[in-house]
């Protein structure tokens, strides 16, 4: 006996010889397109995940990326269409009719930096008047920021002895051996007791942050601390 899914009420549990109304199939397609399509297009940044480098033979190397809400994947070098000699060509990955279901993608060159709607910018290739490559730039301004949203947590502890009364010290917490963060997040830092005022700085750095500790008492004190940091991992 057919059932309905919990979240969207789609037909499930269908077995051989069950009759499925056309509306059931339509609802699956429309729900998938609305929910998944909007999440991918609106909440996840389009761009190159790996590969897709412009090469000396006027091709783009194999790679993967998110283009116009489609996960596209090429397994070999692919030609760049539309290149013009004696010019700087801006190269884009452009979705086509086969992108949603097959992951196909086109690579197109043009003379302006503003690409087609939803296209992913890969870089430039400059050609002389004979069609020979003068320069390739795969980095400046290219959309190569598509990365997995994998969170990580790092933590640690330490001790610094005999901080003078009223004195201030600063030191770095370096966690590069455990994790680097593409998007650094919250930091929790705790000092034992009530003698130290703590300030954190340089929290934008992906592999470390700075701690400034002031001994607010009149006597030397040992600083014992623990810390924890969250973020999207590199």
Secondary structure in CASP SS format (residue, H / E / C, confidence):
PFRMAT SS
TARGET T0000
AUTHOR 0000-0000-0000
METHOD secondary structure of the structure
MODEL  1
X C 1.00
X C 1.00
X E 1.00
X E 1.00
X C 1.00
X C 1.00
X C 1.00
X C 1.00
X C 1.00
X C 1.00
X E 1.00
X E 1.00
X C 1.00
X C 1.00
X C 1.00
X C 1.00
X C 1.00
X C 1.00
X C 1.00
X C 1.00
X C 1.00
X H 1.00
X H 1.00
X H 1.00
X H 1.00
X H 1.00
X H 1.00
X H 1.00
X H 1.00
X H 1.00
X H 1.00
X H 1.00
X H 1.00
X H 1.00
X H 1.00
X H 1.00
X H 1.00
X H 1.00
X H 1.00
X H 1.00
X H 1.00
X H 1.00
X H 1.00
X C 1.00
X C 1.00
X C 1.00
X E 1.00
X E 1.00
X E 1.00
X E 1.00
X E 1.00
X C 1.00
X C 1.00
X E 1.00
X C 1.00
X C 1.00
X C 1.00
X C 1.00
X E 1.00
X E 1.00
X C 1.00
X C 1.00
X E 1.00
X E 1.00
X E 1.00
X E 1.00
X E 1.00
X C 1.00
X C 1.00
X E 1.00
X E 1.00
X E 1.00
X E 1.00
X E 1.00
X C 1.00
X C 1.00
X C 1.00
X E 1.00
X E 1.00
X C 1.00
X E 1.00
X C 1.00
X C 1.00
X C 1.00
X C 1.00
X C 1.00
X E 1.00
X E 1.00
X E 1.00
X E 1.00
X E 1.00
X E 1.00
X E 1.00
X E 1.00
X E 1.00
X C 1.00
X C 1.00
X C 1.00
X H 1.00
X H 1.00
X H 1.00
X H 1.00
X C 1.00
X C 1.00
X E 1.00
X E 1.00
X E 1.00
X E 1.00
X E 1.00
X E 1.00
X C 1.00
X C 1.00
X C 1.00
X C 1.00
X C 1.00
X C 1.00
X C 1.00
X C 1.00
X C 1.00
X E 1.00
X E 1.00
X E 1.00
X E 1.00
X E 1.00
X E 1.00
X E 1.00
X E 1.00
X C 1.00
X C 1.00
X C 1.00
X C 1.00
X C 1.00
X E 1.00
X E 1.00
X E 1.00
X E 1.00
X E 1.00
X C 1.00
X C 1.00
X C 1.00
X C 1.00
X C 1.00
X C 1.00
X C 1.00
X C 1.00
X C 1.00
X C 1.00
X C 1.00
X C 1.00
X C 1.00
X E 1.00
X E 1.00
X E 1.00
X E 1.00
X E 1.00
X E 1.00
X E 1.00
X E 1.00
X E 1.00
X E 1.00
X E 1.00
X E 1.00
X E 1.00
X C 1.00
X C 1.00
X C 1.00
X C 1.00
X E 1.00
X E 1.00
X E 1.00
X E 1.00
X E 1.00
X E 1.00
X E 1.00
X C 1.00
X C 1.00
X C 1.00
X C 1.00
X C 1.00
X C 1.00
X E 1.00
X E 1.00
X E 1.00
X E 1.00
X E 1.00
X E 1.00
X E 1.00
X E 1.00
X E 1.00
X E 1.00
X E 1.00
X C 1.00
X C 1.00
X C 1.00
X C 1.00
X E 1.00
X E 1.00
X E 1.00
X E 1.00
X E 1.00
X E 1.00
X C 1.00
X C 1.00
X C 1.00
X C 1.00
X C 1.00
X C 1.00
X E 1.00
X E 1.00
X E 1.00
X E 1.00
X E 1.00
X E 1.00
X E 1.00
X E 1.00
X C 1.00
X C 1.00
X C 1.00
X C 1.00
X C 1.00
X E 1.00
X E 1.00
X E 1.00
X E 1.00
X E 1.00
X E 1.00
X E 1.00
X E 1.00
X E 1.00
X E 1.00
X E 1.00
X E 1.00
X E 1.00
X C 1.00
END
